[in-house]
Each structure stands twice: as C-alpha cells, then as structure tokens.
Amino acid sequence: MKKAFYILLIVSVFISLYLFLRSTDIHASISLLKQLNGKVVYIIFCTFLAYISGTLGWKYCIDTENRLSLWQLFMYRHIGNTITLFNPTSAIAGEWFNAHRLIREGVTEQAAYQSVLLSRMIMILSQLILFSMVITWFLLSLSDQLSGPIKYILFAGIFTLLVICFLIAYVLLKDKKDQSPVSPKNRWEHIALYIKKMRTSLGEYIHHHPEKVGLAFSFLLSSGFVAPWNFIVSYIF
C-alpha cells in the first residue's frame, strides 16, 4: 500500500511539474532574472537562510537518539517542500515524505509523524504571530490615514489571530487526562483515537523538552521572518 502511494506521489509530482513548466513563460523568466542582476544572489541567500532556519526548527521537533546531520534534514525538507509545491495534496504529501525519510533513517514511526506535525503547528503559530505584528504595525503607523470601518476590521483581524494562536497553544500544552483504553469499533473511532494519542504525544514531548520546543519556535519564527525578504529585495532594492 505504501509503495503504491509512493509511486502515485512521484507520478503526480512529475505531472504537476510538467503542467507548471508548460504554463510558464521561460523567456519572460529569463528576462526577469537579467533585470534582477546581482539581486539574485541576495534572493538565493535569503532563501537559503529561511530553509536552514526551517530545518533547524524541524530538527528540534524530532524525538530520537539517532544523530541526524543538518545536511540530511536540509535535503529532506527541501525535497518535501518541492513536493508540496508540485502536488495536488500540497503539504500532506510533503510532510509524509519527510516523515517517511526519518523512518528510513531509524526514527520510530510515531516520533517521525510527531515531528512533522509539531513543526507544522509551530510554523503556523509563528506565522500567525508575525502576521499579527505586521497588522499591528500597519494599524499604528497609518492610523491617521485609515477610516473607522477599516480600523475595526483590522482590530477584529488581530483579535481573531490571537484567539487562533491561543487555541493552538492550548491544544499543544493541555495536560493529558488518564482515560481507560477504548477499542475502536469503526474506522472513524480508530482515526479519532489515533489523533488523541498523537496530541498526547505532542504534549508529552513539549513538557519533557521545553528548551528544544523553544528553539524550534525561534528558528521557525526566524524562517518566517527571513522568507519575505526575497520580495523586498526584488521589488524595493
């Protein structure tokens, strides 16, 4: 089953990549690169920093004694992100690939899937925080130029983002409750039980390794901060 899924994943990536290249104007892309000149170096450098920060964030989410090199994780994450871009299932396929490669490296299945889920949730949380900061800065710096309804919309947006951040943190940090084991009677109960076990596993890892989770959050936050500089360099400088 896994082999068939792996083959289907590869085929879908190549089909998506072919459709992307077919719809891309190669000559326009080359012309744009020529206009950027030396800025391409800065763009590549910013992208590299974002990927390195993201890889380090993922590294501190992996609960294993195996010594995985940063270069290995960097390559796996880079390939996984490429699969995410050129695949109909988006992040699901990319994260599945990352988890599968960890399992091949000797990481337990639970720790592998836990790492990609935790890193994804921390990434979402860090990006929401960054977005909230941007909206707050925008609201404070341009408050005199904004109409009343726009201000209310921005305030409501900030409040909504903070509530979402709180809910994500609550799910991750909530203490587990001892429950008697229940045998799932159908497929949906089996999925629900697996989700509960994974949430409990995430909570245990966070409580047992708060320093690693803090580092993961810092690096993933840095990754979200560095990535937009590609566009800043391209269109401002």
C-alpha positions in Angstrom: 0.0 0.0 0.0 2.8 2.4 1.0 4.7 1.5 -2.2 1.7 2.2 -4.4 1.2 5.5 -2.6 4.8 6.4 -3.1 4.7 5.7 -6.8 1.4 7.7 -7.1 3.1 10.6 -5.3 6.1 10.6 -7.7 3.9 10.4 -10.8 1.7 13.3 -9.5 4.7 15.4 -8.8 6.1 14.9 -12.3 2.7 15.6 -13.9 2.2 18.8 -11.8 5.8 19.9 -12.6 5.2 19.3 -16.3 2.0 21.3 -16.2 3.8 24.1 -14.4 6.6 24.3 -16.9 4.2 24.1 -19.8 2.3 27.2 -18.5 5.4 29.1 -17.6 6.9 31.6 -20.0 10.6 30.7 -19.9 11.7 33.7 -21.9 9.9 36.1 -19.5 11.5 34.3 -16.6 15.0 34.7 -18.1 14.3 38.3 -18.9 13.3 38.9 -15.2 16.5 37.2 -14.0 18.5 39.5 -16.2 16.7 42.6 -14.8 17.5 41.5 -11.2 21.2 41.2 -12.0 23.1 40.8 -8.7 19.9 40.8 -6.7 19.6 37.1 -7.5 22.5 36.4 -5.1 20.6 38.2 -2.3 17.4 36.3 -3.1 19.2 32.9 -3.0 20.9 33.9 0.2 17.6 34.9 1.9 16.0 31.7 0.7 18.9 29.6 2.0 18.7 31.3 5.4 14.9 30.6 5.5 15.4 26.9 4.6 18.3 26.5 7.2 16.2 28.1 9.9 13.2 25.9 9.0 15.4 22.8 9.0 16.8 23.6 12.4 13.3 24.2 13.7 12.3 20.7 12.4 15.4 19.2 13.9 14.4 20.2 17.4 11.0 18.6 16.9 12.4 15.2 16.3 12.3 12.9 19.4 15.1 10.5 18.7 18.6 9.5 19.9 19.8 9.0 16.3 22.2 11.6 15.2 20.8 13.1 12.0 23.0 15.6 10.2 21.7 19.0 9.4 22.6 18.4 5.8 20.4 15.3 5.6 17.4 17.1 7.2 18.0 20.1 4.9 17.8 17.9 1.8 14.8 16.0 3.0 13.0 19.2 3.9 13.9 20.8 0.5 12.6 17.9 -1.4 9.5 17.8 0.8 8.8 21.5 0.1 9.2 20.9 -3.6 6.7 18.0 -3.4 4.4 20.4 -1.5 4.5 22.9 -4.4 4.1 20.4 -7.2 1.4 18.1 -5.8 -2.4 18.2 -5.6 -2.3 17.2 -1.9 0.0 20.1 -1.1 1.6 19.9 2.4 0.2 16.4 3.2 2.4 14.8 0.6 5.5 16.9 1.5 5.2 16.1 5.2 4.5 12.5 4.5 7.8 12.3 2.5 9.7 14.0 5.4 8.3 11.5 7.9 9.0 8.6 5.6 12.6 9.6 5.3 13.0 9.9 9.0 11.6 6.4 9.4 14.2 5.1 6.8 16.9 6.7 9.0 15.8 4.7 12.0 13.4 7.1 13.7 10.3 5.5 15.1 7.1 5.9 13.2 5.4 7.8 16.0 8.4 10.2 16.5 8.6 10.8 12.8 5.0 11.8 12.3 5.0 13.7 15.6 8.0 15.8 14.4 6.3 16.9 11.1 3.0 17.6 12.9 4.7 19.6 15.7 6.9 21.6 13.3 3.9 22.3 11.1 1.8 23.5 14.1 4.7 25.7 15.4 5.2 27.1 12.0 1.5 28.1 11.7 1.6 29.6 15.2 4.8 31.6 14.4 3.4 32.9 11.1 0.2 34.0 12.8 2.2 35.9 15.4 4.3 37.5 12.7 1.1 38.4 10.7 -0.4 39.9 13.9 2.7 42.0 14.4 2.5 43.3 10.8 -1.2 44.2 11.1 -0.5 45.9 14.5 2.4 47.9 13.0 0.3 48.8 10.0 -2.6 49.9 12.2 -0.3 52.1 14.5 1.7 53.7 11.7 -1.2 54.5 9.4 -4.0 55.1 12.0 -4.5 58.7 10.8 -5.0 57.6 7.2 -7.4 54.8 7.9 -11.2 55.1 8.1 -13.2 53.9 11.1 -14.5 50.7 9.4 -11.0 49.7 8.3 -9.7 50.1 11.8 -12.5 47.9 13.2 -11.7 45.3 10.6 -8.0 45.3 11.5 -8.7 45.2 15.2 -11.1 42.2 14.6 -8.4 40.5 12.5 -5.8 40.9 15.2 -8.2 39.6 17.8 -9.1 36.6 15.7 -5.4 35.7 15.0 -4.7 36.0 18.8 -7.6 33.7 19.5 -6.3 31.1 17.0 -2.8 31.3 18.5 -4.3 30.8 21.9 -6.3 27.7 20.7 -3.2 26.2 19.1 -1.1 26.7 22.2 -3.9 25.3 24.3 -4.1 22.2 22.2 -0.4 21.7 22.4 0.1 22.5 26.1 -3.1 21.0 27.6 -2.4 18.3 30.2 -3.5 14.9 29.2 -6.1 13.1 31.3 -5.9 9.4 32.2 -8.5 7.6 30.3 -9.4 4.0 30.2 -8.4 2.3 26.9 -11.2 2.0 24.4 -11.2 -0.3 21.5 -12.3 1.5 18.3 -15.4 -0.1 16.8 -15.1 1.5 13.3 -12.7 3.4 11.1 -13.7 6.9 12.4 -13.3 5.9 16.0 -9.9 4.4 15.1 -8.9 7.8 13.5 -10.2 9.7 16.5 -8.2 7.5 18.9 -5.0 8.0 16.8 -5.5 11.8 16.8 -5.9 11.7 20.6 -2.8 9.6 21.1 -0.8 11.9 18.8 -2.0 15.0 20.7 -1.0 13.4 23.9 2.4 12.5 22.5 2.9 16.1 21.3 2.0 17.4 24.8 4.4 15.0 26.5 7.3 16.0 24.2 6.7 19.7 24.8 6.5 19.2 28.6 9.7 17.0 28.6 11.7 19.1 26.2 10.6 22.7 26.6 14.1 24.0 25.6 14.0 22.1 22.3 10.5 23.3 21.6 11.6 26.9 22.4 14.5 26.6 19.9 12.2 25.1 17.3 9.8 28.0 17.7 12.7 30.5 17.5 14.1 29.0 14.3 10.7 28.6 12.6 9.8 32.2 13.6 13.1 33.3 12.0 12.3 31.3 8.9 9.0 33.1 8.5 10.7 36.5 9.1 13.5 35.9 6.6 11.4 34.5 3.7 9.6 37.7 2.7 12.9 39.4 2.1 13.0 37.7 -1.2 10.2 40.0 -2.4 11.6 43.0 -0.5 15.0 42.7 -2.3 13.3 42.1 -5.7 10.8 45.0 -5.6 12.3 47.6 -3.3 16.0 47.4 -3.6 
